[in-house]
């Protein structure tokens, strides 16, 4: 199961449950530490990494400042190359467009190469409701789909599963989706990969429609780019007769020269490889080579609103490498499901509230799902200052109100009055000192009680400082 996580509790509640699962924490700790250590070694090989990072930031910022111009150029280039461009303002429109395109082919099955944009809009669920089966072909996405689960990581959606759990999912569920798992399947990686390969092979050879996302779109030529490590993307992009790509509007880059920068930084930051095993590029259609029909669905779905925020818009630089997840102490302990979105971790904490707004409890809580340690900013290959955006979004959430924030504002207002009136402050200090033995060790109220569950309140002195000073230093 994919799509947005409807009905999720706010981050603190979801995280508390996740932290209590020792198996989940062990899986996350092992996987994130392994990935980030490999990434650090891969990045250290480049003497000009800092320059590449700065170049990526500048290219993305320049593109976002002139996004309308580059999107129109992209549309012209794709159309000239034989493709068709569709514009989708939101998830509903994107789902409708894709469904109509699939129906026009007469097919009831599609194969998919991993696309976070289609997860964002809940495309699989929409197609299923319309009688169209969508088969995920990325190994981790296949695990998630067969297990009726949700992705929990940008790069490794099944990072929360161990090999034993994956074996059991394949044994129990593969048969109902197609070719069953081999008899006596073990939990060795080679056997699990072979079971997935055999299961997916028949789907690749049968499917007439493929659905993809894209890592990048080159405006000057209309070229789309998908990087992956398993070869399933290459199969989805070349074998079907019709290819439909759903891509967020922020994925455009102006030129091939700009693309060069990201093809160096993305693999090292994500899979810790010098380059991805499969880098697939296609420009429109060509006779006798690849799909006969190509459709590009350009998805807004809140991105224009994020673009209007001068601080928050830097989240649109993201190239989905997942490096920030792998160094985040909060993600490592809570996992991806706690974020209630297909975009977990630090980048999800700043991107999701901008795409979906902060009206729901879970979205309003995401900017607070961070210790503000800054590790995410240090590893980001396009220099997104995630802590800065988190603080910015916290300010916006607090300004919109809510019970906790109303109480906080009332407390600050009362404190301001007391601090402006020295006589009232002195009287309050003397009363507090006189009653210090009767004061509770924990503060009342849900928010304050959570604070004192893990912290000791400071002990009040026998007399206020100003009284002590008057007696000893006056």
MOWO-V850200 format. One record per helix or strand of 2 or more residues. SS is the DSSP state (@ for helix, = for strand). FROM is the first residue (numbers start at 0). LEN is the number of residues. If there is no record, write none. Layout:
BEGIN
<<SS	FROM	LEN> <SS	FROM	LEN>>
END
This chain:
BEGIN
<<@	10	9> <@	21	23> <@	48	17> <@	66	14> <=	83	5> <@	90	15> <=	108	4> <@	115	6> <@	122	7> <=	132	4> <@	138	8> <@	162	15> <@	188	18> <=	208	4> <=	215	3> <=	222	6> <@	231	7> <=	241	7> <@	248	3> <=	251	2> <@	255	15> <=	277	6> <=	292	7> <@	302	5> <@	311	6> <@	322	5> <@	328	6> <@	336	3> <@	344	12> <@	360	6> <@	374	5> <@	385	14> <@	402	17> <@	421	13> <@	435	3> <@	445	8> <@	464	8>>
END
